[in-house]
Amino acid sequence: MIPRVTATVDLAALRHNVRVVRQVAPRSRIMAAVKADAYGHGAVPVARALEAEGVGALAVACMEEAMQLREAHLSTTPITLLEGVISIEEAALAVYERLQVVVHDHWQIALLEQLPASAEIHVWFKLDSGMHRLGFPLTDVPRLVETLKRHPAWTFQGWITHLACADEPDNAATPRQIAAYSQALQGVAGPRSIANSAGLLAWPEARVDWVRPGLMLYGASPLPGKLGSDLGLKPVLTLQSRLIAIREYDANEAIGYGQTWRTPERMPIGVVAVGYADGVHRCLPSGTPVIVRGSRVPLVGRVSMDMITVDLRTVPQAAVGDAVTLWGAALPAEEVAGYANTLAYELFCGLTQRVRFRYIGG
């Protein structure tokens, strides 16, 4: 069966991007973010490649994501629950599965304290240094230190915080956050973790004991005005479909739903077998580029559920069956995302189960 839409995931590119992280933050350990199905790239094969590359930990958002990795027999590299546990059942399961738990509120500590005193719990404490989403107030640090003293069976992994504006290199909020976090932990033992992808690329002072790269592992830039290639990264995922029809239309013919775009002259229109049911955003406007036979051509008309239409005037040799690249090495996802007024994160995470995934470089 020939797939309509294929996402090709290059695991060699993923490993290259891990090495870039090590070059940027050589004294830091890597907690690799594989939450959200490895940003849409496939959590299990990506996690296996990252484990083979020797990252220090794998970060997921929730228990369901952690169990997907455990059920795939990923057991060597520690798995960290970034949002922690939400019930006593999850707390017990985290102990049984040897998961690291990021604790961000006192009610979670109360959950963990319901477990037997001898339970071996691996905990991180998350501090709110200014993101104002999850995390203990910085003033709670002494109280948290006392909590650890009360629970000698707990294994303390360290102190995590998250930066709100790391992707804005001129924003003074980031140095304020780093300074407040550092001040609150002055003289306090335990590893530190501050930087996500943008933090470790743009803020050297955020490259502490642990870094937590996500987007950059997948080859996209978290920094505005820069592409992954500008940072030495390689795109990991290439999304492709194929031409399933080519039609000639006279001038002033309307194309697609709503008749929002009209042909300026007699011209060929290509129909591509991909749409928003595959994860291609409906809000992508006319003019968004795709690649046919090595040339960029513009999308015209509205994205529909299963198809898009493209202007083939500059590729007269195009034929039914030709591959069409939606994003990849020759057309960065960051650039395509800009046409939709969104981020590469959302393009990656928006791919649906209808897309056929294939893995190379493993």
C-alpha positions in Angstrom: 0.0 0.0 0.0 1.4 3.4 -1.0 0.9 5.9 1.9 -0.8 9.2 1.2 1.3 11.1 3.7 4.6 10.1 5.2 6.7 11.5 8.1 10.3 10.4 7.7 12.1 10.6 11.0 15.9 10.6 10.8 17.3 9.3 14.0 20.9 10.0 12.9 19.9 13.7 12.8 18.4 13.4 16.3 21.7 12.0 17.6 23.6 14.8 15.8 21.4 17.3 17.7 22.2 15.7 21.0 25.8 16.2 20.2 25.1 19.9 19.5 23.6 20.2 23.0 26.7 18.7 24.5 28.9 21.2 22.6 26.8 24.1 23.8 26.5 22.9 27.4 29.5 20.5 27.9 29.3 20.5 31.7 25.6 19.8 31.9 23.7 16.5 31.9 20.9 16.1 29.5 17.3 15.5 30.4 15.8 15.0 26.9 12.1 16.0 26.4 10.1 13.2 24.8 6.7 14.4 26.1 3.9 14.8 23.6 4.9 11.7 21.7 8.5 13.2 21.4 7.0 16.4 20.0 5.1 14.3 17.4 8.1 12.3 16.3 7.2 9.0 18.0 8.1 8.6 21.7 9.3 5.0 21.7 11.7 5.1 18.7 13.0 8.5 19.6 13.5 7.5 23.3 15.4 4.4 22.2 17.7 6.5 20.0 18.3 9.0 22.8 19.0 6.2 25.3 21.6 4.8 22.9 23.1 8.3 22.7 23.6 8.2 26.5 21.3 11.1 27.6 21.0 11.3 31.4 17.2 11.2 31.6 14.0 11.2 29.5 11.3 13.8 30.4 7.6 13.1 29.9 4.6 15.2 31.0 2.5 12.5 32.7 2.1 8.9 33.8 0.5 7.8 30.6 3.6 8.9 28.6 5.9 7.2 31.1 4.1 3.9 30.9 4.2 4.0 27.1 8.0 4.0 27.5 8.0 1.3 30.2 5.8 -1.0 28.2 8.3 -0.6 25.3 10.9 -2.0 27.8 12.8 1.3 28.1 14.3 0.8 31.5 17.9 1.9 31.5 17.6 5.7 31.3 15.7 7.4 34.1 12.2 8.7 33.2 11.1 12.0 34.8 7.4 13.0 35.3 7.5 16.8 34.7 4.0 17.3 36.1 4.5 14.8 38.9 1.7 12.6 40.2 -2.0 13.4 40.7 -3.2 10.5 42.9 -2.0 8.0 45.5 -2.3 5.3 42.8 0.1 7.2 40.5 2.4 7.8 43.4 2.6 4.1 44.1 3.1 3.3 40.5 5.9 5.9 40.2 7.7 4.0 43.0 7.1 0.6 41.4 8.3 1.8 38.0 11.3 3.7 39.5 10.2 7.0 38.0 11.5 10.4 39.0 8.7 12.7 40.2 8.8 16.4 39.8 6.9 17.8 42.8 5.5 21.3 42.4 3.0 21.7 45.2 2.5 20.7 48.8 -0.5 18.5 48.0 1.8 16.3 46.0 4.1 16.0 49.0 1.1 14.9 51.0 0.4 12.2 48.4 3.9 10.9 48.6 3.8 10.9 52.4 0.9 8.4 52.2 3.3 5.8 50.9 5.2 3.6 53.3 8.1 5.5 54.9 10.5 3.0 53.3 9.3 3.7 49.8 12.2 4.7 47.5 10.9 7.8 45.9 13.0 9.9 43.5 11.9 13.5 43.7 12.7 16.8 42.1 11.3 20.0 43.5 10.1 22.6 41.0 10.5 26.2 42.0 8.5 29.1 40.5 11.1 31.7 39.7 8.8 33.9 37.6 7.0 31.7 35.1 4.0 31.6 37.5 2.6 28.3 36.2 3.8 25.4 38.3 6.2 25.4 41.2 6.7 26.2 44.9 7.3 29.9 45.8 11.0 30.5 46.2 10.4 31.3 49.9 9.4 27.7 50.4 12.9 26.4 49.9 13.7 26.1 53.7 10.5 24.2 54.2 11.3 21.8 51.3 14.7 21.2 52.8 13.1 20.2 56.0 10.7 17.9 54.1 13.7 16.0 52.7 15.2 15.7 56.2 12.0 14.0 57.3 12.1 11.4 54.6 15.6 9.8 54.4 14.3 7.1 52.1 13.6 9.7 49.4 16.3 10.2 46.8 16.6 13.9 46.0 17.3 14.6 42.3 17.5 18.4 42.4 15.8 21.7 41.9 14.0 22.6 38.7 12.7 25.9 37.4 11.4 27.0 34.0 12.1 30.2 32.1 9.2 32.3 30.8 11.0 34.4 28.2 14.2 32.5 27.3 13.4 32.8 23.6 13.7 36.6 23.9 17.4 37.3 24.2 16.9 40.9 25.2 14.2 40.3 27.8 15.4 41.2 31.3 12.9 38.7 32.8 15.3 35.8 32.2 18.3 37.2 34.2 15.9 38.2 36.9 14.5 34.7 37.1 18.0 33.1 37.1 19.2 35.5 39.8 16.1 34.9 42.0 16.4 31.1 41.7 20.1 31.2 42.5 19.6 33.5 45.5 16.9 31.2 46.9 19.2 28.2 46.6 22.3 29.9 47.9 24.0 27.4 50.3 21.4 24.7 49.6 22.5 21.3 48.4 21.2 19.6 45.3 21.6 19.7 41.5 20.1 22.6 39.6 18.1 22.6 36.3 17.0 25.8 34.5 17.4 25.7 30.8 15.1 24.4 28.1 16.3 24.6 24.5 16.0 28.4 24.3 17.6 28.8 27.7 20.7 26.7 27.0 21.2 28.3 23.5 20.7 32.0 24.5 21.6 32.2 28.2 25.0 30.7 29.3 24.2 31.2 32.9 21.2 28.8 32.6 23.6 25.9 31.6 23.8 24.4 35.1 23.9 20.8 36.3 21.1 19.7 34.0 19.7 21.1 30.8 16.3 20.0 29.4 16.3 20.4 25.6 13.2 19.7 23.6 12.6 21.5 20.3 16.3 21.7 19.4 16.6 17.9 19.7 14.2 17.7 16.8 16.2 20.1 14.7 14.1 23.3 14.9 15.1 26.6 16.4 13.4 27.9 19.5 14.8 31.4 18.9 13.0 33.9 16.7 14.8 35.0 13.6 16.9 31.9 13.5 16.5 28.5 11.8 17.8 25.2 13.2 20.5 25.2 10.5 21.7 28.5 11.8 22.4 26.8 15.1 24.1 23.7 13.6 21.0 21.6 14.0 19.6 19.0 11.6 15.8 18.7 11.0 14.7 15.3 12.2 11.2 15.0 10.5 10.3 15.5 6.8 6.6 15.5 6.0 5.7 14.5 2.5 2.6 13.7 0.4 2.1 13.4 -3.4 0.4 15.0 -6.3 -2.8 13.1 -7.1 -4.2 15.4 -9.8 -3.1 18.2 -12.1 -5.7 20.4 -13.9 -5.4 23.3 -16.2 -7.8 26.2 -15.5 -8.5 29.4 -17.4 -7.9 32.8 -15.9 -10.2 34.0 -13.1 -11.3 30.5 -12.1 -11.9 30.1 -8.3 -10.0 27.3 -6.5 -11.3 25.4 -3.5 -13.7 26.0 -0.6 -15.0 29.5 -0.4 -13.5 30.4 -3.7 -11.0 32.5 -1.9 -8.3 32.4 -4.6 -8.6 32.9 -8.4 -6.2 32.0 -11.2 -4.5 35.1 -12.6 -4.0 33.4 -16.0 -4.5 30.0 -17.6 -2.4 27.7 -15.4 -1.9 24.3 -13.9 -3.2 23.5 -10.4 -1.9 20.5 -8.5 -3.9 18.6 -6.0 -1.9 17.2 -3.0 -3.3 14.3 -0.9 -2.8 16.0 2.5 -5.0 18.2 4.7 -5.9 19.3 8.1 -7.0 15.7 9.0 -3.3 14.9 8.7 -2.1 17.9 10.7 -1.6 20.5 8.0 -3.1 23.6 9.5 -6.3 25.0 7.9 -5.1 28.5 8.7 -2.1 28.2 6.3 -2.8 30.9 3.7 -2.3 31.1 0.0 1.4 31.6 -0.7 2.6 29.1 1.9 5.4 27.2 0.2 5.7 23.5 -0.5 8.3 21.7 -2.6 7.7 19.9 -5.8 10.6 18.4 -7.8 13.1 20.5 -5.8 11.2 23.8 -6.4 9.2 25.8 -4.0 5.6 26.4 -5.2 2.8 28.2 -3.4 -0.3 26.7 -1.8 -3.4 28.4 -3.3 -6.9 28.4 -1.8 -8.0 26.9 1.5 -6.5 23.8 3.1 -9.3 21.2 3.2 -9.6 18.1 5.3 -7.8 15.8 2.9 -6.3 17.9 0.2 -4.5 21.1 -0.7 -4.1 22.8 -4.0 -0.8 24.3 -5.3 0.3 26.6 -8.2 2.5 24.5 -10.6 3.3 27.2 -13.1 7.0 27.1 -12.2 7.2 23.3 -12.4 5.8 22.4 -15.8 7.3 19.0 -15.7 5.4 18.1 -12.5 3.4 14.8 -12.8 0.8 12.9 -10.8 2.7 10.8 -8.2 5.4 13.4 -7.6 6.4 13.8 -4.0 5.4 17.0 -2.3 7.4 18.2 0.8 5.4 20.1 3.4 8.4 20.7 5.6 11.9 19.2 6.1 15.5 20.0 5.5 14.8 22.0 2.4 11.8 23.8 3.9 12.2 24.4 7.6 9.2 23.8 9.8 9.9 27.1 11.6 9.4 28.9 8.3 6.2 27.1 7.5 4.9 27.7 11.0 5.4 31.4 10.4 2.8 31.4 7.7 0.3 30.0 10.2 1.3 32.5 12.9 2.3 29.6 15.1 5.5 27.6 16.1 7.2 24.5 14.8 6.1 22.8 18.1 2.5 23.0 17.0 3.2 21.7 13.5 5.1 18.7 14.9 2.6 17.9 17.7 -0.4 18.3 15.3 0.4 15.3 13.1 -2.4 12.8 13.3 -2.6 9.0 13.3 -3.4 9.0 9.6 0.3 10.0 8.8 2.5 7.0 8.1 5.8 7.2 10.1 9.0 5.7 8.9 12.3 5.7 10.7 15.8 5.9 9.2 19.3 6.3 10.6 18.6 4.0 13.5 
